[in-house]
Amino acid sequence: MPELSRFLDMTIRMFYKDDQKHHKPHIYVVYNDEDIVVSLDGEILDGSLPRKQMRILWAWLEIHEDELYKAWNEAVKGHNPGKIEPLR
């Protein structure tokens, strides 16, 4: 599973060819011992994160929306989605 970004103890990943289970473009986020699956439009599909990290994640999703959809389209084809800038 390629790593798209890493910041503030959150690791953002996307599986290759992963368009069957959740039926929406999405990312996987790991923060400490917690994980969550979030669609690129911000809907929580599975799991949870602390409120503060969710707000940060939603902001990152909004800032990088175009890049995330491009990455999703590449990953679904089985191609490397590349890296996306972390929050600083």
C-alpha positions in Angstrom: 0.0 0.0 0.0 1.7 3.2 -1.1 2.3 6.0 1.4 0.9 9.3 0.1 2.0 11.5 2.9 3.1 11.6 6.6 2.6 14.5 9.0 1.8 15.1 12.7 2.0 11.4 13.5 -0.5 10.5 10.8 0.4 8.3 7.9 -1.8 8.6 4.8 -2.0 5.6 2.4 -3.9 4.3 -0.6 -4.2 0.7 -1.8 -3.7 -0.3 -5.5 -6.9 -1.4 -7.3 -9.0 -0.7 -4.2 -12.4 0.3 -5.7 -14.6 -2.6 -4.6 -15.1 -2.5 -0.8 -16.0 1.1 -0.1 -17.2 2.1 -3.6 -15.8 5.6 -3.2 -12.4 7.1 -3.7 -10.8 6.9 -0.2 -7.6 6.9 1.9 -6.4 5.0 4.9 -5.0 6.9 7.8 -3.1 5.6 10.8 -2.5 7.7 13.8 -0.7 6.1 16.7 -2.8 2.9 17.3 -6.0 4.2 15.6 -6.9 4.0 12.0 -9.7 5.3 9.8 -10.9 5.0 6.2 -12.1 8.4 4.8 -13.5 9.1 1.4 -11.8 11.9 -0.5 -14.9 14.0 0.1 -14.4 13.7 3.8 -17.0 11.0 4.7 -15.8 8.6 7.4 -16.2 5.1 5.9 -14.7 3.1 8.8 -12.8 3.7 12.0 -12.2 6.9 14.0 -9.6 9.4 15.0 -9.5 12.0 17.8 -11.4 15.1 16.9 -8.3 17.3 16.6 -6.7 14.9 14.1 -10.0 14.7 12.1 -10.1 18.4 11.7 -6.5 18.4 10.5 -7.2 15.6 8.1 -10.3 17.3 6.7 -8.3 20.4 6.1 -5.5 18.4 4.3 -8.2 16.6 2.2 -9.6 20.0 1.1 -6.2 21.5 0.3 -5.1 18.5 -1.8 -8.4 17.5 -3.3 -7.2 17.6 -6.9 -4.0 15.8 -6.2 -5.9 13.1 -4.2 -8.3 12.4 -7.1 -5.3 12.1 -9.5 -3.6 9.7 -7.1 -6.8 7.7 -6.7 -7.1 7.3 -10.5 -3.5 6.1 -10.7 -3.8 3.7 -7.8 -7.0 2.1 -9.2 -5.2 1.4 -12.4 -2.4 -0.3 -10.3 0.1 2.6 -10.9 2.0 4.4 -8.2 -0.1 7.3 -7.0 3.0 9.4 -6.0 3.5 11.6 -2.9 1.4 14.5 -1.7 2.8 17.3 0.4 2.3 17.0 4.2 0.9 19.8 6.3 3.6 22.0 7.8 
